[in-house]
């Protein structure tokens, strides 16, 4: 084992300094130099934006709804959408009001779609089916061929129950503004 002398320390220290300087300058050169990267090709579209079905529509438009009360386009052929909704009102006094809505939509060929909605309510301790709704929707062209992708909607509803608050309001349907005085609701028992 060599002795620890001032000369050996000086030799070892100078060797470390030279190594650091040589390595540091090589590191500085590698940081300042530019390298050409290989080109990257991205294929496809983001999830939800890929085109599906024979109408070439984005996936998000085929889920039936992109918001709580708006259909966007016709469903692809033979695909279906099932929706079950519940709306409840719980007053401090009196009976609670409950509305159950079951909806079934079916995509058909040639950009057609059929839908059936069943409304059931329990109000003031009584149960009834206030109305049933049938819908038909037709898309005028494949997705992206006409601006804003218009569809034609025809719906028919008929009442099977008495006229109540839920059936008057037609939850999930736009309400029209009128200039007439609103009807007074009976007080809660």
C-alpha positions in Angstrom: 0.0 0.0 0.0 1.5 3.3 -1.0 2.2 5.9 1.6 0.0 9.0 1.9 2.4 11.8 1.0 1.9 15.4 0.0 3.1 14.5 -3.5 0.6 11.6 -3.9 -2.2 13.9 -2.7 -1.1 16.6 -5.2 -1.0 14.0 -8.0 -4.4 12.6 -7.1 -5.9 16.0 -6.9 -4.5 17.2 -10.2 -5.7 14.0 -11.8 -9.3 14.7 -10.5 -9.2 18.3 -11.7 -8.1 17.3 -15.2 -10.8 14.6 -15.4 -13.5 17.1 -14.2 -12.4 19.7 -16.8 -12.3 17.2 -19.6 -15.7 15.7 -18.7 -17.2 19.1 -18.1 -16.2 20.5 -21.5 -17.6 17.4 -23.2 -20.8 17.8 -21.2 -21.1 21.5 -22.3 -20.6 20.5 -25.9 -23.3 17.9 -25.7 -25.7 20.4 -24.2 -25.1 23.1 -26.8 -25.2 20.8 -29.8 -28.4 20.2 -31.6 -29.7 16.7 -32.6 -32.2 15.9 -35.3 -35.0 13.8 -34.0 -36.8 11.2 -36.0 -40.2 12.4 -37.4 -43.3 11.2 -35.4 -46.5 10.3 -37.2 -49.8 10.3 -35.2 -52.6 8.2 -36.7 -56.2 8.3 -35.8 -58.3 10.6 -33.7 -58.7 11.2 -29.9 -61.0 8.8 -28.1 -64.6 9.8 -28.6 -63.8 11.6 -31.8 -63.1 8.5 -33.9 -65.7 8.0 -36.7 -67.9 4.9 -36.3 -70.8 3.2 -38.1 -72.0 3.6 -41.7 -72.9 7.3 -41.2 -69.2 8.2 -40.2 -70.3 10.0 -37.1 -68.1 10.6 -34.0 -68.5 8.2 -31.1 -69.8 10.9 -28.8 -72.8 11.4 -31.0 -73.8 7.8 -31.0 -74.3 7.5 -27.2 -77.7 8.9 -27.5 -77.3 12.1 -25.5 -74.4 14.4 -24.9 -76.4 16.4 -22.4 -79.4 15.7 -20.2 -82.1 16.7 -22.7 -80.7 16.9 -26.2 -80.3 14.2 -28.9 -77.6 15.0 -31.3 -78.0 12.7 -34.3 -79.5 9.3 -35.2 -78.0 6.2 -33.5 -76.1 3.8 -35.7 -78.2 0.9 -37.1 -79.3 -1.7 -34.6 -77.7 0.1 -31.6 -79.9 1.0 -28.7 -79.9 3.4 -25.8 -81.7 2.8 -22.5 -82.2 5.6 -20.0 -83.9 5.6 -16.6 -84.5 8.9 -14.9 -85.9 9.9 -11.5 -87.0 13.4 -10.5 -88.2 13.9 -6.9 -89.6 16.8 -4.9 -89.6 16.6 -1.1 -91.6 19.4 0.5 -91.4 20.1 4.2 -95.1 19.4 4.5 -97.2 17.0 2.5 -96.4 14.1 0.3 -93.3 13.9 -1.9 -93.7 13.9 -5.7 -91.9 11.3 -7.7 -91.4 11.1 -11.5 -89.8 8.0 -13.1 -89.0 8.1 -16.8 -88.0 5.1 -18.8 -86.7 5.7 -22.3 -85.6 3.2 -25.1 -84.1 4.4 -28.4 -83.3 2.1 -31.3 -81.2 3.1 -34.4 -82.5 1.8 -37.7 -80.9 1.6 -41.2 -81.0 4.7 -43.5 -80.4 7.1 -40.6 -83.8 6.5 -38.9 -84.2 6.2 -35.1 -87.3 5.3 -33.0 -87.8 6.1 -29.3 -90.3 5.2 -26.6 -90.7 7.1 -23.3 -92.9 6.0 -20.4 -93.6 8.5 -17.6 -94.8 7.3 -14.2 -95.5 9.5 -11.3 -96.4 9.2 -7.7 -98.0 12.4 -6.4 -100.0 13.1 -3.2 -99.9 9.4 -2.4 -101.4 8.4 -5.8 -99.7 6.7 -8.7 -100.4 7.1 -12.4 -98.9 7.1 -15.9 -99.5 10.7 -17.0 -98.4 10.2 -20.6 -96.5 8.0 -23.0 -94.3 9.4 -25.8 -93.3 7.9 -29.2 -90.5 9.6 -31.3 -89.1 9.2 -34.8 -86.0 10.8 -35.9 -84.4 11.0 -39.4 -81.0 12.4 -40.2 -81.0 14.2 -43.6 -77.5 13.1 -44.6 -74.4 11.3 -43.2 -72.4 13.1 -40.5 -70.5 16.1 -41.8 -72.2 16.3 -45.2 -74.6 19.1 -44.3 -73.5 21.9 -41.9 -74.8 21.4 -38.3 -75.9 17.8 -39.2 -79.7 18.5 -39.1 -82.3 15.9 -38.2 -86.1 15.8 -38.4 -88.0 14.8 -35.3 -91.6 13.8 -35.0 -93.1 12.9 -31.7 -96.5 11.8 -30.5 -97.5 11.8 -26.9 -100.8 10.8 -25.4 -102.0 11.1 -21.8 -103.3 8.3 -19.8 -103.5 10.0 -16.4 -105.0 13.1 -14.9 -103.5 16.5 -15.5 -100.9 17.0 -12.8 -97.9 19.3 -12.1 -95.4 16.9 -13.7 -97.4 16.3 -16.8 -98.0 20.0 -17.3 -94.3 20.9 -16.9 -93.2 18.0 -19.1 -89.8 17.5 -17.4 -86.9 17.4 -19.8 -88.8 19.3 -22.5 -88.3 23.0 -23.2 -91.0 25.2 -21.6 -92.5 28.1 -23.7 -92.7 31.6 -22.3 -96.2 33.0 -22.3 -97.7 36.3 -21.3 -100.6 34.8 -19.5 -100.9 34.7 -15.7 -99.7 31.4 -14.4 -102.2 29.0 -12.7 -102.1 28.8 -9.0 -101.0 25.5 -7.6 -103.1 24.0 -4.8 -101.5 24.3 -1.4 -99.6 21.2 -0.1 -101.6 19.3 2.5 
